Amino acid sequence: MIVGTNSSPGAADAAEERFRDAPEAPAAAVDGLCGVPPQAVDSGRARGARPPVRTDRAAGEAPGGGLGFAVDPDSLPDGLVVADDRGRVVCFNAAAARITQLAPERALGAPIDRALPLEDLEGRRWWALTDPYGGLATRRGQPERNLLLPGGREVLVSASYVRTHPTGPVRRLVVTLRGTEARRRTERSHAELIATVAHELRSPLTSVKGFTATLLAKWERFTDDQKRLMLETVDADANRVTRLIAELLDISRIDSGRLEVRRQPVDIATAVGRHVQALTANGQDPERFLVSVSRPLPDLWADPDKIDQILGNLLENAVRHGEGTVTIGVSPHEKGTAVTVSDEGPGIPEESMARVFTRFWRGSKRGGTGLGLYIVKGIVEAHGGTITVGRGPGGGAEFRFILPVSAPAYLTQ
């Protein structure tokens, strides 16, 4: 369920890779990435002028034309800042300008510590701590870490030191910048998941602990009927914990792409009828359910357990959160089999429909973890199908999923 936040190798790694491939001209490799001809940087330095950026590009010429590199720094998703052997900025791409909110013309030619006045989370100046030009000659860079820009804005920074040879002086300092918004969203999602799990586990475990401790301490004082009631409560709470653990495992498999689908012939109409019978056996009025099956239905190869999981979740939601008659329709579709579950309740607000299949979305305050529909969507998509939500004929919510015609692997190979 942990979502990795590491992205593909950034510009700093790419520049260092070019250096390893062409050790005789490492600075030219980085300059080529930035579109800065080495001779333009050197001549500008001799005159005391600011080094130009991408001066090799003529009108209509491809980025980096003539140097063998077709990478435009402004096309990179990460911020890229390159400094020369004196620590002066020679490349400052559009993403770096967006992240730092600093115009490139103000950064170009400025010392790196002024263009990027970074501090660590304890308020220490990062360039003084790392000392790329005067530090250890064997150091090749700095790993990605959270640093602060002026005003307290947080940014992810990594650096690579390009040297003429492994222990030589730093010829180019390549820095990549990334915003922290995506990582913060992931961290919030993880925090919400932990809070939800803790809340959902606390109540049943407290009940289980309380009843078992009471029974062990005062077994002789209770009648058989009282003991049975307590044990039934413990059993129900244990089932609740088991369901939650199963949901968490399903989320982990969905997020990692490891949800396995074991396809077998499935009679979807029979499966619907079985779920309706289970609900009526648990006290629901049989008159509340209307099942409509349009035949002939195409052969459906799917995972029977996961189809039961889809139907159970959708029907339970319709019963718990909806009102009136719950209508279940099964019909052939041009892509396979379509199943519709609708009710006559208040429905889902229009502004909330885009969030229905996200984690922790709850349609009401009537309990639940808010994970069921997220899992349903993952299971349907693992079968190659689609699921949508809308407003039903009776005004309530309507969920419709389509499972495509398919076959087990041994029949298609």
LINWO-V821236 format. One record per backbone hydrogen bond with DSSP energy under -0.5 kcal/mol. CO is the residue of the C=O (numbers start at 1). NH is the residue of the N-H. If there is no record, write none. Layout:
co,nh
CO,NH
CO,NH
//
This chain:
co,nh
2,4
10,14
11,15
12,16
13,17
14,18
15,19
16,20
17,21
18,22
20,23
22,25
23,26
25,29
26,30
27,31
28,32
29,33
30,34
31,35
31,36
32,35
35,37
35,56
37,40
37,41
38,42
39,43
40,44
41,45
42,46
43,47
44,48
44,49
45,48
54,57
56,58
58,61
62,65
64,67
64,69
70,72
71,73
72,75
73,76
79,177
80,93
81,175
82,90
82,91
83,173
84,87
87,112
88,84
89,109
91,82
93,97
94,98
95,99
96,100
97,101
97,102
103,106
103,107
104,108
107,110
110,89
111,114
111,115
112,116
114,117
116,118
118,126
119,148
120,123
124,120
125,129
126,130
127,131
131,135
136,139
140,161
142,159
145,157
147,155
148,119
149,152
153,149
154,180
155,147
155,157
156,178
157,145
158,176
159,142
160,162
160,174
161,163
162,171
162,172
165,168
169,164
169,171
172,162
172,174
173,83
173,175
174,160
175,81
176,158
177,79
178,156
180,184
181,185
182,186
183,187
184,188
185,189
186,190
187,191
188,192
189,193
190,194
191,195
192,196
193,197
194,198
195,199
196,200
197,201
198,202
199,203
200,204
201,205
202,206
203,207
204,208
205,209
206,210
207,211
208,212
209,213
210,214
211,215
212,216
213,217
214,218
218,221
218,222
219,222
223,227
224,228
225,229
226,230
227,231
228,232
229,233
230,234
231,235
232,236
233,237
234,238
235,239
236,240
237,241
238,242
239,243
240,244
241,245
242,246
243,247
244,248
245,249
246,250
247,251
248,252
249,253
250,254
251,255
252,256
253,257
253,258
253,259
254,257
258,260
260,262
261,263
264,302
266,268
267,271
268,272
269,273
270,274
271,275
272,276
273,277
274,278
275,279
276,280
277,281
278,282
279,284
280,283
285,288
286,289
288,326
290,328
292,330
293,295
299,301
300,266
300,302
302,264
302,304
303,307
304,308
305,309
306,310
307,311
308,312
309,313
310,314
311,315
312,316
313,317
314,318
315,319
316,320
317,321
317,322
318,322
323,344
325,327
326,290
327,329
327,342
328,292
329,340
330,294
331,338
333,336
335,405
336,333
337,403
338,331
339,401
340,329
341,399
342,327
343,396
349,352
349,353
350,353
352,355
353,356
355,358
358,361
370,360
370,361
371,375
372,376
373,377
374,378
375,379
376,380
377,381
378,382
379,383
380,383
380,385
381,384
386,402
388,400
390,398
392,395
396,392
397,343
398,390
399,341
400,388
401,339
402,386
402,404
403,337
408,411
408,412
409,412
409,413
//
